[in-house]
């Protein structure tokens, strides 16, 4: 732990790309790279050389100046669109996820928190390999039904958005294990929410629920439920069925 990182090996370097505005450092690229860290480079686009990297699995573009997803990760004929399994593009200025995100056939983890997203594209249900979605600290107002149809989605981090409306097809969220929707102005949960088959961890803190639904106890796989501040400024009343199930982790009856 804490050991010094080894120096990157650029023995198979294929070229250099401009990593930012004129005068900034140039980027050395290795054809055998599996991961690449391009944080804090003041990037607005990607060097074209990256599109030929067939082995690149993880790409971190956080803390740059992106206002949209770079073209090279979306083209269906680009190697990045088929090779990347994890894309981190946090703390940029991205307002929308493009419709052609589904071109990223191998993407398992998408991290796009601390941006300015206002919604999700309907094509997100075609992201067939996606298992983890981190979109907290954005401006998303509602989730489309297609969110529940992402076939392999297991973990969804949606805290601190502006979500007031949830979809009504949670029975289709067949693989979802963890849902973090604290810090949203959610007033009620749809009836189908209580049918999510594999949901184990649910965070409803700091929302605006009218009441804690007794039906939460019907979630067949629920193990951890977080309710601190779930009813806004009103005291949290925990239904007896939930207390009996012993899944509430952070809240006592009557807590505000």
Secondary structure by P-SEA (a helix, b strand, c coil): ccccccccccccccccccccccccbbbbbbcccccccccccccccccccccccccccbbbbccccccccccccccccccccccccbbbbcccccccccccccccccccbbbbcccccccccccccccccccbbbbcccccccccccccccccccbbbbcccccccccccccccccccbbbbcccccccccccccccccccbbbbcccccccccccccccccccbbbbcccccccbbbbcaaaaaaccccccccccc
